[in-house]
């Protein structure tokens, strides 16, 4: 995905560095509250939590690990 975004960045005026391209892509394509893409380790942290004793009392919960992309679940 990174190569694709870097490839279309010039036509969209997102800049040249990855930080600029990421901000532009998030703003124009995948807006979310964090203003950036999620990192694999952030997904892994959610999985680790849910599979740990710390989540032993969690039941029937929707845990969205999306940086605020989806505003609400109906």
Backbone as CSV, one residue per row, in Angstrom:
resi,resn,N_x,N_y,N_z,CA_x,CA_y,CA_z,C_x,C_y,C_z
1,UNK,0.818,-1.178,0.000,0.000,0.000,0.000,0.870,1.253,0.000
2,UNK,1.984,1.202,0.724,2.848,2.377,0.788,3.346,2.769,-0.602
3,UNK,3.768,1.779,-1.392,4.251,2.070,-2.744,3.160,2.712,-3.590
4,UNK,1.941,2.221,-3.456,0.810,2.794,-4.197,0.607,4.256,-3.815
5,UNK,0.594,4.542,-2.520,0.369,5.913,-2.065,1.494,6.846,-2.480
6,UNK,2.723,6.358,-2.403,3.861,7.160,-2.858,3.735,7.441,-4.355
7,UNK,3.232,6.471,-5.102,3.070,6.639,-6.543,2.022,7.667,-6.927
8,UNK,0.944,7.752,-6.171,-0.112,8.704,-6.533,0.044,10.052,-5.824
9,UNK,0.986,10.145,-4.902,1.170,11.370,-4.125,1.425,12.614,-4.978
10,UNK,2.299,12.558,-5.988,2.553,13.779,-6.762,1.295,14.345,-7.422
11,UNK,0.469,13.473,-7.965,-0.753,13.935,-8.636,-1.744,14.541,-7.653
12,UNK,-1.657,14.134,-6.411,-2.593,14.629,-5.391,-2.022,15.772,-4.565
13,UNK,-0.759,16.086,-4.792,-0.136,17.191,-4.075,0.088,16.917,-2.598
14,UNK,0.413,15.679,-2.264,0.580,15.293,-0.863,1.978,15.550,-0.330
15,UNK,2.913,15.927,-1.160,4.282,16.150,-0.706,5.191,15.016,-1.122
16,UNK,6.388,15.008,-0.526,7.394,14.032,-0.933,7.808,13.078,0.176
17,UNK,7.738,13.503,1.416,8.143,12.612,2.508,6.970,11.715,2.881
18,UNK,7.299,10.584,3.532,6.228,9.675,3.943,5.280,10.358,4.923
19,UNK,5.787,11.180,5.811,4.921,11.872,6.775,3.907,12.765,6.051
20,UNK,4.350,13.473,5.023,3.441,14.330,4.255,2.428,13.498,3.473
21,UNK,2.916,12.430,2.863,2.040,11.567,2.068,0.995,10.905,2.962
22,UNK,1.417,10.414,4.106,0.479,9.779,5.034,-0.606,10.765,5.479
23,UNK,-0.202,11.985,5.848,-1.200,13.000,6.248,-2.184,13.281,5.124
24,UNK,-1.677,13.426,3.905,-2.551,13.695,2.768,-3.498,12.544,2.477
25,UNK,-2.992,11.326,2.521,-3.827,10.150,2.249,-4.896,9.983,3.314
26,UNK,-4.522,10.196,4.569,-5.515,10.075,5.640,-6.568,11.169,5.502
27,UNK,-6.138,12.367,5.207,-7.090,13.477,5.044,-8.053,13.236,3.877
28,UNK,-7.517,12.786,2.742,-8.319,12.700,1.523,-9.016,11.363,1.303
29,UNK,-8.451,10.274,1.826,-8.986,8.951,1.517,-9.558,8.240,2.736
30,UNK,-8.827,8.245,3.841,-9.213,7.471,5.026,-9.190,8.374,6.263
31,UNK,-10.085,9.344,6.332,-10.035,10.263,7.482,-10.318,9.537,8.795
32,UNK,-9.504,9.853,9.801,-9.718,9.294,11.131,-9.232,10.286,12.174
33,UNK,-9.567,10.033,13.409,-9.250,10.967,14.489,-7.762,11.110,14.771
34,UNK,-6.966,10.103,14.455,-5.535,10.163,14.759,-4.736,10.892,13.693
35,UNK,-5.285,10.996,12.479,-4.571,11.665,11.397,-3.421,10.867,10.830
36,UNK,-3.426,9.560,11.039,-2.358,8.698,10.536,-2.898,7.287,10.368
37,UNK,-2.088,6.440,9.744,-2.439,5.032,9.611,-2.091,4.285,10.893
38,UNK,-2.793,3.219,11.152,-2.468,2.375,12.291,-1.197,1.591,12.038
39,UNK,-0.560,1.210,13.127,0.679,0.440,13.042,0.394,-1.003,13.447
40,UNK,1.097,-1.950,12.852,0.870,-3.356,13.206,0.966,-3.613,14.708
41,UNK,1.889,-2.941,15.372,2.037,-3.161,16.811,0.837,-2.662,17.612
42,UNK,0.086,-1.719,17.058,-1.129,-1.259,17.736,-2.237,-2.308,17.656
43,UNK,-2.332,-2.982,16.523,-3.289,-4.079,16.395,-2.857,-5.225,17.298
44,UNK,-1.564,-5.513,17.290,-1.036,-6.582,18.138,-1.300,-6.299,19.615
45,UNK,-1.212,-5.042,20.029,-1.468,-4.693,21.426,-2.915,-4.974,21.804
46,UNK,-3.845,-4.694,20.901,-5.258,-4.990,21.165,-5.483,-6.494,21.271
47,UNK,-4.854,-7.247,20.389,-4.971,-8.709,20.428,-4.375,-9.246,21.725
48,UNK,-3.213,-8.724,22.109,-2.568,-9.169,23.352,-3.451,-8.875,24.554
49,UNK,-4.055,-7.702,24.573,-4.961,-7.360,25.672,-6.139,-8.327,25.736
50,UNK,-6.790,-8.530,24.590,-7.982,-9.387,24.582,-7.673,-10.836,24.919
51,UNK,-6.465,-11.257,24.669,-6.110,-12.645,24.972,-5.399,-12.780,26.332
52,UNK,-5.366,-11.706,27.080,-4.690,-11.722,28.381,-5.697,-11.820,29.526
53,UNK,-5.224,-12.110,30.715,-6.105,-12.122,31.886,-6.727,-10.752,32.170
54,UNK,-6.112,-9.684,31.673,-6.668,-8.346,31.890,-8.061,-8.190,31.272
55,UNK,-8.347,-8.965,30.240,-9.646,-8.898,29.577,-10.581,-10.004,30.052
56,UNK,-10.272,-10.612,31.180,-11.059,-11.736,31.683,-12.519,-11.421,31.952
57,UNK,-12.830,-10.161,32.201,-14.209,-9.782,32.511,-14.883,-9.074,31.331
58,UNK,-14.203,-8.988,30.211,-14.765,-8.372,29.011,-15.701,-9.372,28.356
59,UNK,-16.908,-8.916,28.071,-17.909,-9.801,27.480,-18.761,-9.018,26.491
60,UNK,-18.920,-9.559,25.316,-19.786,-8.955,24.293,-19.455,-7.500,24.036
61,UNK,-18.200,-7.210,23.785,-17.773,-5.846,23.518,-17.301,-5.711,22.082
62,UNK,-17.536,-4.559,21.509,-16.971,-4.222,20.211,-15.759,-3.348,20.478
63,UNK,-14.600,-3.850,20.179,-13.377,-3.089,20.350,-12.899,-2.682,18.964
64,UNK,-13.063,-1.426,18.663,-12.648,-0.932,17.349,-11.224,-0.403,17.452
65,UNK,-10.365,-0.976,16.694,-8.979,-0.531,16.642,-8.789,0.084,15.260
66,UNK,-9.366,1.268,15.084,-9.399,1.900,13.771,-9.016,3.377,13.801
67,UNK,-8.491,3.852,14.904,-8.064,5.247,14.983,-9.191,6.246,14.924
68,UNK,-10.421,5.794,15.071,-11.568,6.695,15.006,-12.174,6.806,13.623
69,UNK,-11.828,5.881,12.737,-12.371,5.905,11.375,-13.886,5.793,11.378
70,UNK,-14.399,4.851,12.142,-15.843,4.661,12.240,-16.324,5.415,13.475
71,UNK,-17.237,6.332,13.283,-17.680,7.213,14.359,-18.591,6.499,15.366
72,UNK,-19.439,5.607,14.908,-20.297,4.877,15.840,-20.757,3.572,15.193
73,UNK,-21.193,2.671,16.026,-21.706,1.391,15.558,-23.196,1.370,15.854
74,UNK,-23.998,1.148,14.823,-25.442,1.132,15.028,-25.975,-0.265,14.894
